[in-house]
Each structure stands twice: as C-alpha cells, then as structure tokens.
Amino acid sequence: MSLPAPPRPATARLAASLVAAIAIMVPWVACRLLGVALPNGIVALLAGLGILGAAFLLSWAVEVAELDVPPAVAVSLLALVAVLPEYAVDATFAWKAASEPAQAGYAIANMTGGNRLLLGIGWSTLVFLAWARFRDREIRLPASAGLDVAVLFAASLYALVPVARGHLSLFDTAVMVSMYVFYVVGAARGSSSDHEGEELVGPAALLGRLRPAGRRVAVLALFFGAAGVIALSAEPFADSLVHTGLQLGIDEFLLVQWVAPLASEAPEFVVAWLLVLRARQSRGMMTLVSSKVNQWTLLVGTLPLVTSIAAKSPSILPFDTRQREEVLLTAAQSIFGVVLLSDLRITRAQAVLLASLFVVQFAVPGTTGRFFFALAYLGAALVILLVRPTARQGLARSFHVAWQAVRGG
C-alpha cells in the first residue's frame, strides 16, 4: 500500500500561515469565554493578537470571495471589510464618547494614527520592496486609479473643514459617506476589467484551490469567525490600552494612536508586500491606496454617527487643541501624498520623502512640531502643483476618470 505524497512545500507554508493566524486568536478567545481576569497589559497583548489574527483571516476570506460573487458585490465587500478591524476599535471609543467625552480623543488618535501609517509607511515600503526585489525605481498605477486619487484628494481637502470648525458632526458623516458611496459605485462599475485574470496570493491561494462548495463554506466560516473574534476583542483591547498607559505613565494617546493601528493594518501591509514580491507592484499599491480611501471616508465619516446612536440624539465628536492638530496633520499628509500620486506613479525618491517626513515627526513632538509638519506638507503640495503641470493635469484626469466611472462610461 503506497503512502500519500507529502504536501507541496508551498501548500504546507500556506497552511502554516492559516493555522498561525487562527492560533494567535485562541488564547484571548479562551480567556474571554472563560471569564479569566488578566492584568491590563496582558489583555492588551492577547486582545491585540486576536484582532491581528482576525484581520488576516478577513483579508484572505474576502480575497477568495471574489471568485464566487459578482465584481460589483466583491468591490463593495472589500471596501467595507478593509476597514472593519480598524473600525471596530475606533467605533468603541466613539461609542463611549457619548457618555465619556474624554474617549473622543482616543477615537481621533486611533483614526489619525492608522491613516498616517498607511501613507507614510505603507506606500513607501512597497516602493522600497519593489526596488530591492526587481530594481524598479517606481510603481505605476493603472488609469482606473484616477478614481481613488480623485476621491482621496476631495476627502483630504474636506477634512480641513472639521479642523476649522473644531469637531466632527453628522453633516460630515453625510459628506464623507457620500464620497464613499461615490467611490464604491465607481469601483464596482469598473471592476470587471481591472481585476480579470488576477491570481490569489498567500493563504487565499490555498483556499482558492478548494472545490466551489468547500471554498464557500470555508470563506463563510473564516468571515464570521473573524468577525466574532473582533467583536470579543475590540472593547477590551481599547480599554486595556488606555489603562496600561495610565498605569505605566505612558501617554495613552500615543498608545492608542500607534499600537492599536499596527494590529489592524498589518494584514493589509502583508498582502500588499506579497503582491509586490510576486511582481504585481501596481496591485499591491492599489490595495493600500484603496484602504486609505476607505479609512478617510467611511471610517472617519461614521464616527459622529456612532456617537449619536450611543447618545440617542444628534451629537458631535469634539476636538481639543491636540486632536485638531492631529487631524490637520493627517489631512495635510494626505493632500501631499495624493499630489505626489497625481500622475499615477510613485518614485523611489518620493517614497524616501514620505517615509522620512513620517519618521522625523516623532523627533519633533508637541504643538510646534505638528503645525510645522502640517504646513510643510501643505506648502510642498502647493509648490508641486504650481511648478509641475503634469501634477495639475493628472488631478484633472483623475476627476474625469472618477466621473466617467460613476456614469459607467
């Protein structure tokens, strides 16, 4: 009797990644369901790992789901799920802000940190990886990326309005969610040709090899399982981060701003890195650009809505001085990033500039530093638009592409 052949190394590695993502969720789920009391630091660690593992499972499940649903549905689902882990934590703070106004600051901290990480580290590392692997000096995006550029530019400019006003309101919800709907409609109508023939990467490729019935069951199991873990993890993770900061004398605002987004953003970064390593640099960059659009419209826009639902009346999410500065800096960085991307390419030099400006911010903290970097970003974006006709032309083309996409042209 012959023994079955051992699994292919690639299959074994992919299966190991899937098992690892599930394994890091188990300790927290077990403690949560058994009611085990743990110190705040341990809760933050275990719940953060739970969110990290769930985020990986969600990203793989939604990638595989594209094989079985119409393109328009796939795009809408991807847009929503991409922000789910980040949104769960942010919404927790926004919900509590209805009865504890101090929680509003943590909602702003988490939102601004996630957005700045995506652009400052996410975009730039893809270019560095493409250069290290293939010696590519730039990453170019398809013409359809004009939709992303246009919506992101509009959302970034609009973000200056709540900065000037000093709060996020339900009016901002209406504007930003409308931008999100515009984006999803345009992406859905242009998705069939853009994604035709694309291959799955990572554990999603392993799931994609299953027969249709088994694949669909696996996708549903991963999706609902991951969503359940996020539901069990978001509030304890958010609370424990704040309490850990208070206990250790660490600025809890900084913990919420930078530690929390690392757990939710990591899967997107890994998927994008894998795409670049497989010579799909454009798709990898599009993954992070799309995520930035989703966060800067849907996530930011719905925060006041969550607070209003919790308060059972129309409410705002107020900014104190620091929060206003953080949102201003995040909006300025977004405007600068979009202007760099206006001609649908990002070069190695531009990536170095994005990463450098992001890292140096930590060496110049405080009000002076935040205002300086915000003005630097805005000033640099204005100079680029004034001296580079291709940047102005690129933005104009992007808005034309966006309008044509929504019209179905």
Secondary structure as UniProt FT lines:
FT   HELIX           9..23
FT   TURN            24..25
FT   HELIX           26..34
FT   HELIX           40..65
FT   TURN            66..68
FT   HELIX           71..81
FT   TURN            82..83
FT   HELIX           84..96
FT   TURN            97..99
FT   TURN            101..102
FT   HELIX           103..117
FT   HELIX           118..123
FT   HELIX           124..134
FT   STRAND          138..140
FT   HELIX           143..145
FT   HELIX           146..158
FT   HELIX           160..165
FT   STRAND          167..168
FT   HELIX           170..189
FT   HELIX           191..194
FT   TURN            196..197
FT   HELIX           203..208
FT   HELIX           212..248
FT   HELIX           252..254
FT   HELIX           255..259
FT   HELIX           260..277
FT   TURN            278..279
FT   HELIX           281..294
FT   HELIX           295..299
FT   HELIX           300..311
FT   STRAND          317..318
FT   HELIX           321..340
FT   TURN            341..343
FT   STRAND          345..347
FT   HELIX           348..360
FT   HELIX           361..363
FT   HELIX           366..387
FT   HELIX           389..407
//
